Amino acid sequence: MKTLVVNAHPDFHNPNHFSIQLYHYFLEQFKNKFPKDTIEEINLYDMAIPQVTNGQLFSLWDKQAKNIPLTDSEKQAAHLNQKLLEQFKSHHRIVIVEPLHNFNVTSRLKDYIDNVLVARETFRYTADGSVGLMTDDYRIMLLQGSGSIYTNNDRYTPLEFSRAYLDAIFTELMGFHTFQIVRAQGTQVADADPSLIMDSAKQDLQTAFKAFYDSH
């Protein structure tokens, strides 16, 4: 089962971050279960990603649809876009590593999603609304570190837009079979114990890992 790790942490080199620690523990679990397999990893903050926000993607998509020649920079962006899309579609297990940034996803992760949420590639439009095309047992797992706690059903719970956004994008729009989230949360709460936070997160990851790779 091919696995792609999308590391969306701005400080991905720093092993002290909770989401990075979760990722390293995920790697341990993976190597134990699949000793002969490897994981493909991309670090979004260490690579070029075409953007919608600067009009780059919209411009080249519009020109491609109208068979208008692309500029050199647009050709490069189109190549990168296609490469990211093909890589994404070829992996049936996707792991996202990121911190919770002001209740939402990191900016580079949003850019990445703009490159893979593409009509006629990962979803299609119909008269009754969009339909996901990633329905062949694709699964996604989010490894997330957060300063606050978002599972207490209090005022913070509905503010965690990242989970709702990613769940909707991958399961509702693209048709992924499952979306899972493993949290190392409450890291900035007064008197928080980092070791207890990670112990709890690792237990959750063990359970999630089994479901992630189990067959239907």
N, C-alpha and C positions, 0 to 999 in steps of 0.2 A: 504494500500500500504506500504509494508515493506521498511524502509529507513535505509541505512547504512552510517554512517559518518566516513570517513577515514581522521583522523587528522594527517597531515604530517608536522606539524610545529615543529621544533626542540625545541622551547620554548613554548610548548603548555599550560603550567600552567600560563603563563603571559597574563592577560586579556587586556593589553594595546596594543597588536599587532592588526593591522587593520584587518587582516584576521580572527583573533579570535573574534574580535568585530562583524564582519560580521556573523560569525557562531552563536554567541549568538542571533543576531537579527533573523537569520534563525530559531533558536529554538523557539523564540517568535511567529513567523508566524506559525510554525508547531503546537504549542500547541493551538493556537487560532483556527486553522482549524481542527485539529484532537485531541481534548481534552482527548480522551480515549486511544490514541495510544502512543507508546514510540519509541524512536530512539535507534538503536544499534550503539555504537561508539567504535572505536579502535584508540589508539594513537600509531603511528608507532615508535615514539622515546621512548616508554615505554614498548616495547615488543621485543621478539626475532623474527627475520625474516630470513628464509633460503636465501642464496645468490647465485647468479650465478657467481659473481666476484671471489669468492674463490673456485669455482669448486664444491661446495656442491650439488647444485641442479642437475647439469649435471651428476655428479657421481651417485647419487641415481636414477635418471631417466634412465640412461644407464643400471644400474644393474637390475632395475625393468623390463625393456624391455627384458633382457636376463635371467630373473629368477635367478639372482645371489643373495645370501643372503646379507642383509645389515648389516653394523656395527651398534652398539648401537647408535652412534651419527647420523648415516644416518637414522635410524628408527625414531629417534626423529625429525629430519628435515623433513622426509616424512610425519609424523603425523601433524606437523605444516603447511606444505605446503597444505595438503589435507583439513585441518581445514579452512585455509584462502580461499581456492578455493570454498569449499562448502558454506561458509558464503557469499562470494561475489556473487555466482550464485543465492542464495536464496533471494536476495534483488533486487527489480526492480527499486529502486531509490538509486543512489550512490552520496554522496556529498563529495568532496575532499576539505580540508581546508589546505592552504599552502601559504607561501610567495614566491615571485619570487626570486630564488637564482641564481645570475649570468646568468640571462635570461633563466633559465631552472628549471626543477623540483628538489625537494630536493632528496638527495641520498637515503633516506629510502623509498620515494615514488617509485623510480625506482626499488628498491628491491621488493617492494610490487607488482608492475606490473609484474615483472618477475615470481611471484608466481601464478598470475591469468591469464596471457596470455599463455595458455597451449593448445597445439594441441589436438584435439578430445574432449576438454572440453569447451573452449570458442571460438574456431575457428577450422577449419579443412582445410587441404590441398586438392586441386583438380588439375586436369590437366590444368585448366585455371587460377590457382592461389588460394590463400587462400580465404575462405568464413567464415564470422562470424556466430556464433551459438547463440549469445545473441540477438535474434531478436524478443522476445516476449515483446515488449514495455519497454525495459530497457532504462533508461535515467540517465544522469550524469550531475552534476553541479559542477563547480570549483569556490570556493570562494578564491580570490587571492588578497593579498596586494603587492604593488610594489612601490619602491622609485621613479621611473620615470613614464612617461605617454607613453602608447603604442598604442593609438588610434588616433594619430594626422597625420598618414600617412607620417611620416618623417623617419629619419634614424633609430630610435628606433623600429619602428613597425615591420620590418622583423627580428629583433633580439630576439623577444619574442618567443623563441623556445618551451617553455612549452605548450602554447596553441596549437600550431600546432602539437606537439608530442602527447598530450593527445587526441586531436580531432581525429587524425589518428588512434591511438591505439584503442579507444573505438568505434568510429563510422565506420571507414573504415575496421578495422581488426576484431573487435568483433561483429559488427552489431548493436550497440546501436541505438535506435531510434533518440535521440537527444543528443547533447553536448552543454551546456551553460556555459558561464563564467560571473561572477559578480566581478567587480574590484573596489578596493579601491586604486587608483593609484595616483602617484605624491606626495607621502608622504614625500619625501626628496627634493622636488623642493623648491628653495628659496622662502620664504614668503608664503609657503603653509599653508592653514588653515585646521587643522585636522577636525574641526566640519563640514566644508563645504564638505570636501572629504567624510566623513561618511554619510552626508545627501544625497549626490548624489548617493553613493553606495547603501544606503538603498532603495532609490527610484527604482534603477535598480533591486534590489533584490525582491522587491514587485512584479514587472512585471514578473521577471524570475520565481518566486515561483508559480505564477498562472499557467504558461505554464508547469512547472515541474510536477504538479499534475493533470492537466486537462487531460481528456481522449481524444482520437483521434477525 
